[in-house]
Amino acid sequence: MEEEKRTVRAVERALDVLLCFASGGEWGLTELAGRVGLHKSTVHRLLATLENKAFVIRDPGTDKYRLGLSVLELSAHLSRSDDPSVALLPEMERLRDQLSETISYI
């Protein structure tokens, strides 16, 4: 409960919308609203804000949204220590030793 008091609800909601794009593809407003469990009007306002900051792009022909260039700009600044393969290496080595099997990360 303490953690909830230190968060900003609108930011959490916007991030929930962005995380829908982790599975790839394009999303319509109704699909996103259903996925995050929010009213379409709320998701529309969140998408308008994200679009204004280039985190999403709306295709006017289909009214579907996809990730924008701001996501790429942010990801370009990840440090080497943020690389999942670096973070997973100790666990992968432990599994390799425990199972005596080859472990790979693709």
C-alpha positions, -999 to +999 in steps of 0.1 A: +000+000+000+029+024+008+042+020-028+008+031-043+010+064-024+043+073-041+031+067-076+013+090-101-018+073-114-018+090-148+018+080-154+011+044-145-018+044-169+003+059-197+029+033-191+003+006-192-007+018-226+029+019-238+035-016-225+008-029-247+031-023-276+057-047-261+040-075-281+044-054-313+020-043-339-005-016-341-034-010-318-067+007-321-082+028-294-109+003-285-083-026-283-060-006-261-089+005-238-099-031-234-064-043-228-056-018-200-091-018-186-098+020-190-125+040-206-119+049-243-119+086-234-092+082-209-070+061-233-077+087-260-063+115-238-033+094-228-026+085-265-029+122-275-003+131-249+020+102-260+015+112-296+024+148-288+057+136-273+063+112-302+060+081-281+033+068-303+022+076-339-013+074-351-019+062-387-046+085-400-057+059-425-065+032-400-067+051-367-043+026-352-013+035-331+023+022-331+054+031-312+071+064-321+106+076-324+109+088-288+110+052-277+139+045-300+157+077-288+154+065-252+165+030-259+196+043-276+208+056-243+206+023-224+239+014-208+256-019-213+246-029-178+210-026-189+215-053-216+193-082-207+220-107-217+244-092-192+217-093-164+208-129-172+243-142-176+248-153-139+214-172-139+222-188-172+256-200-160+239-214-128+214-233-150+241-245-173+261-259-143+231-273-126+216-290-157+249-298-176+232-284-207+239-257-232+221-225-224+216-197-249+199-164-250+184-152-283 
